[in-house]
Amino acid sequence: MTTVSDIEKMNYNQLIGVVRETNRPPGGIRSIAQIAANGFLTKDSHVLEIGTSTGITAVELAKLVGCRITAIDINEESLVEARRRAEEAGVAHLITFERKDATDTGYPSGAFDMVFCGNVTSLIPDRDKALAEYTRVLKTGGFIGAIPMYYIDTPSDQLIDDVRAAIQVDITPLYRDFWIDFFVGGERHAYFVQDYRFDAVPADEVDRFVDDILRRPHLAELPEDARKLVQERYREYMQLFRVNLSHMGFTTLLLRKEPADVEPELFVSTAV
């Protein structure tokens, strides 16, 4: 049974395993479909998902494509919920959920057709080691699917301090150019790039969302003091992220692994 003491030690990424939030990647279902289509996934593909959380990307890829997915995370509470969702969706036979470190997965080199990392790389302390691991386990000709989030407007120091406390990661404000330069290089060549900005969401809409989440029957089984603390913390986190995301955007990015240099395209275009 989850207690007040347990909850007091949790950051946001751990708390979502308790409330069973659908922790989508930036852009949600649209981004997952975009990655699947532009990465040419088929039922014969094998995808490694980094930081699956409560499993939404793995489940959606299995439903959309019917491919095999190996999904890893360091939070066992979230993995329990991810396995439950896969069973409920009827795709558990396609997904293997494992507790592993993204910087040292132990999988063979060249084992996967795609490595999907969403925005999780920003939360990994040794992101260079993580990217090297993504590249190592990816087949030649395969894709890394990343959706890095970044600041478009400069955040206040107080906002950054509040986000650091919520996710318990010592983040530094980063911008689009940083992430493009980080991911592209060596064997990793930009194949698909699409930029977005988060829509502004009113505070009352966030409250309605939180109210719906907190009415989930399993939360009624918590001790009353633990339930009240979950309600308080979760609402605070979601309102904080509403403010934070109003400063941010993200890029849907597919990188193709090719050992040879590929000359850049000269005449590019913009959607109108």
ZIQUI-V927721 format. One record per helix or strand of 3 or more residues. SS is the DSSP state (H for helix, E for strand). FROM is the first residue (numbers start at 0). TO is the last residue. If there is no record, write none. Layout:
BEGIN
ss:from:to
SS:FROM:TO
SS:FROM:TO
END
This chain:
BEGIN
ss:from:to
H:3:7
H:11:18
H:27:37
E:45:49
H:55:64
E:67:72
H:75:88
H:91:93
E:94:98
E:111:117
H:119:122
H:126:136
E:137:145
E:148:150
H:156:166
H:175:182
E:187:196
H:202:213
H:216:220
H:223:244
E:247:256
END
